[in-house]
Amino acid sequence: MLISNDEVAATVAEAPDRFHGVAAVDLSQPVAAVRELRRAVLELGFVALRVAPWLWNLPPDDRRYYPLYAACVELGVPVCTQIGHTGPLCPSEPGRPIPYLDNVLLEFPDLVVVGGHVGHPWLDEVVSLATKYPNFYVDTSAYAVHRVPATLIDYLRGRGRDRVLFGTNWPMLTPQRCLERLDSLELDAETTRRYLGGNAVKVFGLETTR
């Protein structure tokens, strides 16, 4: 981990009304990983687990993830993964939604999964999974809103208004940069509210009064 969970917790403590922690673990140490996830959620108050498959060159249906998925279900927190191609010069195959993420969603119907970074170039697969599984969501992190692929925008405007979350990928993309030309998406007021925050409140169980 480049940044420890304790470092994240210290940052959250500086502005607890604005930040929530997301846990990171070492997938090569499965028992320790589950213990660290439990500590992060139960002691540090984190609201999710994030594991990027490309970092390990392991698709998300590899058996090494499964104890973590089970722990997420027990703890009532979602898992955030990365879908689509990788920016770094690493294999993109672990980010392919079908069959890998399809298998996970099928085997863990109670696990809430957020697919980050849109899922390009497999947008049809992403929308297919979001349509098929009520526990799968997509976020648009790493994309300025005017660069989000049309396939996902069409989904967001229609039946996906409850399934797409806004994201940034700070510090590489700032919130201001990501929100430029938001009006070009032509979203109605309620869809905009859900996209920019309402869906995240639901998925991560955030307290809106905090």
C-alpha positions as CSV (number, residue, x, y, z in Angstrom):
1,M,0.0,0.0,0.0
2,L,1.4,3.4,-0.9
3,I,-0.7,5.0,1.8
4,S,-1.6,3.1,4.9
5,N,-5.1,2.9,6.3
6,D,-3.9,4.8,9.4
7,E,-2.7,7.6,7.3
8,V,-6.1,7.8,5.6
9,A,-7.8,7.7,9.0
10,A,-5.7,10.7,10.1
11,T,-6.7,12.7,7.0
12,V,-10.4,11.8,7.6
13,A,-10.1,13.0,11.2
14,E,-9.1,16.4,10.0
15,A,-12.4,16.9,8.2
16,P,-14.8,14.1,9.3
17,D,-17.8,16.0,7.9
18,R,-16.3,15.9,4.4
19,F,-14.2,12.7,4.2
20,H,-14.8,8.9,4.7
21,G,-12.1,6.3,4.5
22,V,-11.9,3.4,2.1
23,A,-9.7,0.5,3.1
24,A,-6.7,-1.0,1.2
25,V,-5.2,-4.4,1.9
26,D,-2.4,-6.6,0.8
27,L,-4.0,-9.3,-1.4
28,S,-0.9,-11.5,-1.2
29,Q,-1.6,-12.0,2.6
30,P,-5.2,-13.2,2.6
31,V,-5.6,-13.8,6.3
32,A,-3.9,-10.5,7.3
33,A,-5.9,-8.8,4.6
34,V,-9.3,-9.8,6.1
35,R,-8.0,-8.8,9.5
36,E,-7.0,-5.4,8.2
37,L,-10.3,-4.9,6.5
38,R,-12.1,-5.7,9.7
39,R,-9.9,-3.3,11.6
40,A,-10.4,-0.5,9.1
41,V,-14.2,-0.8,9.2
42,L,-14.8,-1.6,12.9
43,E,-12.1,0.5,14.4
44,L,-11.3,3.3,11.9
45,G,-14.9,3.7,10.6
46,F,-14.1,3.1,7.0
47,V,-17.0,2.6,4.6
48,A,-15.7,0.4,1.8
49,L,-12.8,-1.8,0.5
50,R,-10.9,-0.9,-2.7
51,V,-8.9,-3.4,-4.6
52,A,-7.6,-2.7,-8.1
53,P,-7.2,-6.0,-10.0
54,W,-4.6,-4.6,-12.4
55,L,-2.2,-4.0,-9.5
56,W,-2.1,-7.7,-8.8
57,N,-2.7,-8.9,-12.4
58,L,-5.5,-11.0,-11.0
59,P,-9.1,-10.8,-12.3
60,P,-11.7,-10.1,-9.6
61,D,-13.0,-13.7,-9.6
62,D,-9.6,-15.1,-8.5
63,R,-10.0,-17.1,-5.3
64,R,-7.7,-14.8,-3.4
65,Y,-10.4,-12.1,-3.4
66,Y,-13.2,-14.3,-2.1
67,P,-12.4,-14.1,1.7
68,L,-12.5,-10.3,1.4
69,Y,-15.8,-10.4,-0.5
70,A,-17.3,-12.5,2.2
71,A,-16.0,-10.2,4.9
72,C,-17.4,-7.2,3.1
73,V,-20.9,-8.8,3.1
74,E,-20.6,-9.6,6.8
75,L,-19.4,-6.0,7.6
76,G,-22.1,-4.4,5.3
77,V,-19.6,-2.5,3.2
78,P,-19.2,-2.4,-0.6
79,V,-16.1,-3.3,-2.5
80,C,-14.7,-0.8,-5.0
81,T,-12.9,-2.3,-8.0
82,Q,-11.5,-0.9,-11.2
83,I,-13.0,-1.9,-14.5
84,G,-11.8,-1.2,-18.1
85,H,-8.3,-0.7,-19.5
86,T,-5.4,0.5,-17.3
87,G,-3.7,3.8,-17.7
88,P,-0.3,2.4,-16.5
89,L,1.5,0.0,-18.8
90,C,0.0,-3.1,-17.2
91,P,-2.3,-5.8,-18.7
92,S,-5.9,-4.6,-19.0
93,E,-7.4,-8.0,-19.0
94,P,-8.2,-8.1,-15.3
95,G,-10.5,-5.1,-15.9
96,R,-12.7,-6.9,-18.4
97,P,-16.2,-7.0,-16.8
98,I,-17.4,-10.3,-18.5
99,P,-16.7,-13.0,-17.5
100,Y,-14.7,-12.0,-14.4
101,L,-17.0,-9.5,-12.6
102,D,-20.0,-11.3,-13.9
103,N,-18.8,-14.4,-11.9
104,V,-18.3,-12.4,-8.7
105,L,-21.8,-10.8,-8.9
106,L,-23.4,-14.1,-9.5
107,E,-21.6,-15.8,-6.6
108,F,-22.0,-12.9,-4.2
109,P,-25.6,-11.6,-4.6
110,D,-25.3,-9.7,-1.3
111,L,-22.0,-8.0,-2.1
112,V,-22.3,-4.4,-3.3
113,V,-19.7,-3.7,-6.0
114,V,-18.7,-0.4,-7.5
115,G,-16.9,-0.5,-10.8
116,G,-14.6,2.5,-11.0
117,H,-13.1,4.3,-14.0
118,V,-16.1,3.8,-16.3
119,G,-15.0,0.5,-17.9
120,H,-13.8,1.6,-21.4
121,P,-13.6,-0.1,-23.9
122,W,-16.2,-2.6,-22.6
123,L,-19.1,-0.2,-22.0
124,D,-21.8,-2.5,-23.3
125,E,-20.6,-5.2,-20.9
126,V,-20.7,-2.6,-18.0
127,V,-24.2,-1.6,-18.8
128,S,-25.2,-5.2,-19.2
129,L,-24.0,-6.1,-15.7
130,A,-25.6,-3.0,-14.2
131,T,-28.9,-4.0,-15.8
132,K,-28.5,-7.6,-14.7
133,Y,-27.4,-7.2,-11.1
134,P,-29.1,-4.8,-8.6
135,N,-25.9,-4.8,-6.5
136,F,-23.6,-3.4,-9.2
137,Y,-22.8,0.3,-9.6
138,V,-20.5,2.3,-11.8
139,D,-18.5,5.4,-11.1
140,T,-17.1,7.9,-13.5
141,S,-13.8,8.6,-11.7
142,A,-10.8,9.4,-13.9
143,Y,-13.1,11.1,-16.4
144,A,-14.1,14.7,-16.7
145,V,-17.9,14.5,-17.1
146,H,-17.8,15.7,-20.7
147,R,-15.5,12.8,-21.6
148,V,-17.7,10.1,-20.1
149,P,-18.6,7.7,-23.0
150,A,-22.0,8.3,-24.6
151,T,-23.1,4.7,-23.8
152,L,-22.8,5.3,-20.1
153,I,-24.4,8.8,-20.3
154,D,-27.4,7.3,-22.1
155,Y,-27.7,4.8,-19.3
156,L,-27.4,7.5,-16.7
157,R,-30.2,9.5,-18.3
158,G,-32.5,6.6,-18.2
159,R,-32.7,3.4,-16.2
160,G,-29.3,3.9,-14.7
161,R,-30.0,7.1,-12.7
162,D,-29.7,5.1,-9.5
163,R,-26.6,3.2,-10.6
164,V,-23.9,5.7,-11.6
165,L,-21.8,7.6,-9.2
166,F,-19.6,10.7,-9.7
167,G,-15.9,10.4,-9.0
168,T,-12.7,12.4,-9.6
169,N,-9.4,10.4,-9.2
170,W,-7.8,13.3,-7.3
171,P,-5.0,14.5,-7.5
172,M,-4.7,13.6,-11.1
173,L,-8.2,15.1,-11.8
174,T,-9.6,17.7,-9.4
175,P,-13.3,17.9,-8.7
176,Q,-13.4,21.3,-10.5
177,R,-12.0,19.7,-13.6
178,C,-14.3,16.8,-13.5
179,L,-17.4,19.0,-13.2
180,E,-16.6,21.2,-16.1
181,R,-19.4,21.2,-18.7
182,L,-21.7,19.2,-16.4
183,D,-24.6,20.9,-18.2
184,S,-23.6,19.3,-21.4
185,L,-24.8,15.9,-20.0
186,E,-28.4,17.3,-20.1
187,L,-29.4,15.6,-16.9
188,D,-32.6,16.5,-15.1
189,A,-32.3,17.9,-11.6
190,E,-33.1,14.7,-9.8
191,T,-30.7,12.6,-11.9
192,T,-28.0,15.2,-11.2
193,R,-28.6,15.1,-7.5
194,R,-28.3,11.3,-7.5
195,Y,-25.3,11.2,-9.7
196,L,-23.3,13.9,-7.8
197,G,-24.0,12.5,-4.3
198,G,-27.3,10.8,-3.7
199,N,-26.2,7.4,-5.1
200,A,-23.0,7.5,-3.1
201,V,-24.9,8.2,0.1
202,K,-27.0,5.1,-0.6
203,V,-24.1,2.8,-1.7
204,F,-21.7,3.7,1.1
205,G,-24.3,4.2,3.8
206,L,-23.2,7.8,4.5
207,E,-24.9,10.0,7.1
208,T,-26.1,13.1,5.3
209,T,-26.4,15.0,8.6
210,R,-22.8,14.4,9.6
